[in-house]
Amino acid sequence: MSENMDFMGMYFETQRKMFDYWQDLMNVAVTPKDKAQDKNKDSNSDFEENLRPTQEMTKQWFEFNDQYLKNISKVFFPLQFDKIFSGANTYQNLNKIWEDLIKTITGKDSDPITFYNKWIENYQKLLSSNFIFYLPEQVQNFSKKFIEIYSLSTDTSQKFLHPWLEGSQTLQNLLAKSITGDKTAYIEFVKLWNEKFSSTYGKIFNMPIFSMNRELMQKQMHSINASISFINTMSEFFATMAKVSQETFEKIIKDYQEMLVKGNNPKTFKEFYEYWWKQNEAAYHKLFGTDEFSKLISQVMDAGVNFKKEFDSLLENTLKFLPYPTRTDMDSLYRTLDDLKREVRALKKEVILLKEIKANTVTIS
Amino acid sequence: MMLPYFPIDLEKSFDELLEYQKKFIRGIDVLLNLKDTESNKTPKELFYKEDKMKVFHYKPLAKKVSKVPTLIIYALVNRQYMMDIQQDRSVIKNLLELGLDLYIIDWGYPTAQDKYVTLEDYIDVYIENTVNEILKRTDSTKLNIIGVCQGGTFSAIYTALNPEKVKNLVTMVTPIDFEAGRMAKDGFLFKWSKDMNVDNLVDAYGVIPGQFLNGGFDFLKPFQLMLNKYVSIVDNLENPDTAANFIRMEKWILDSPDQSGEAFRRFIKELYQENRLIKGTFEIGGRVVDLKNITMPVLSICGDEDHIVPPESTRPFLDYVGSKDKELVSYPIGHIGMYVSSKSHRVIAPKIAEWLLKREK
């Protein structure tokens, strides 16, 4: 067995480390008060000392997963393994947040706002890294293609657009606000951006083009326009989703603090995790049931589909000089086949009917 | 052990993390050594084939077998072997052991060339030809139909158009009243479909990617289905049977065929958005589908916790049929649990078999 595949070896090594950390933890945890008194420690530093072995263990586990198990997962049930690993990573990342949460808001100078600000960015990353993975493969690929074509298409006009964006202080202010989850600011940003875009560069994308490559250029322009529209809609969608997760995160911190005061807080990380995901699920269900969300998800889909259509058209135009059938050619073929199939089916029925009539006629005569 | 300063049970928390880590590693070891993760194993033979559709006839497993053939019509979404996911919890095997003579439609995997396949093709051609073939070869005049999910909607439509060929109709977790589904607390699919520009979608894709639908199903319960399912399975992965069942189920979930565009367009537009079946304005091949034509015995089964087809969209069905012998049964169970849970094995399959056999004469 190669070094990389020494599963049990790594397993035992991890267990040995776990045991060491467990011993460390017990040594610290059994007499925390005495130690605190002896050394005049405050509760935060004492608590950190208690937590350190757990954090070390988590770190080791992460390394173990990343370096070894992920390689195995490529061989057996890759999709299922990926999802389990992704779930485990999110679980462990949430554990880090929880450790920091209890450390922050049970300490002397409880400051949930600082905690929130510290974690909110990573929290978004934690959630998105787990969920982006579940997007349908086509959507993931589509997004990649979209980013690719968008980069290519906008490359030549980047210099033109950049100063325009940079020069707009209002846009920057709104964007800055939106980053912290201010959905209203974000929507204002999108509206203003669209307004400026339509009155300036949008005109360029729609203007008549006179040249030998007129058709191709027009398709490029339409593709860029559709991609920008898709970006805007996707941005609004993600802002809406992010807003819910941020508000729920804030609520969880606040509620957790209140529960601590009452003494009915989740006592372990597992209990906290259960509480956390159910709160999030409920918050998203509330969002999903609204008419606004229903309209938004349709807009996102429509913008994506519009972009796909423009992009497909652009690709076809680009590829039409190559000796391969395009999708339009194939569609025409499929239509012909479908018509023929229906005709054959109808004729078969007629033949059966005629045979039956003939058989009946023979019987009667 | 509660720490003196903090209301956190650090020892228990650490124990839980350690235990999770151990289970995780042992679970991975179990997954690496899994041998049997196949489904669809109950013996059967190919009975009929047309285009991509295949019809299978299961080998009888009871000494006394029903003289009335029973056809299972599954949905176009996902695959029919959900009914035969694992041998110890197979609805199919259970129904066979209870004496039914079973046939099942496997719709196959539509490809780009199937973009023009319509609802007429599915109902007036594929189902119609399958029914005729079964009746002809078994020398029967009528058969039973068990329709599952969207296949139940197809079954109701087919039965309303051809009542003389159907002896009994069973529908399971079947959407019929799409407006009621939209009003349901968890009817997100029904709500979101209302504003969907399905024409644009079908025109762009031709054949709708199965993963597009799968993504939609996962999105209905994002934290439960995309995260907690994979976190909580770690608790039970050490058990090889549980691990194998988990993998079977995951394979089934990911095995999501693409959808023929034209059929998808009409199903979303005229049923999800316009609720035409209930309004009596839905047509197949120029014929209006009148649910009152369904006059044979009908058994409708729904899951109280079904978030894909909320029971609200299923329950009204019996109010619209013309049958006198009709029964609605609901179980405290979800959409998938209807086929793979222990309750399905113990209660639901026996209920269906008993109900059909009682009405055989």
Interface residues (C-beta under 8 A of the other chain):
Chain A: F7 Y11 T14 Q15 M18 W22 L25 A29 P32 K33 A36 S43 D46 F47 N50 L51 P53 T54 M57 T58 W61 L69 I72 F76 F77 L79 Q80 F81 K83 I84 S86 G87 A88 T90 Y91 N95 I102 T106 N130 F131 Y134 L135 P136 E137 Q138 V139 L260 G263 N265 K267 T268 F269 K270 Y273 W277 K278 N280 E281 Y284 H285 F288 G289 D291 S294 K295 I297 S298 M301 D302 V305 N306 K308 K309 D312 M330 D331 Y334 R335 L337 D338 K341 R345
Chain B: M1 M2 L3 P4 Y5 F6 P7 I8 D9 L10 E11 K12 S13 F14 E16 L17 L18 Y20 Q21 K22 F24 I25 G27 I28 D29 L31 L32 L34 T37 D51 A112 Q113 K115 Y116 V117 V125 K185 D186 F188 K191 W192 K194 D195 M196 N197 N200 L201 D203 A204 Y205 G206 P209 Q211 F212 N214 G215 D218 L220 K221 P222 F223 Q224 M226 L227 N228 K229 Y230 V231 I233 V234 F246 I247 E250 K251 L254
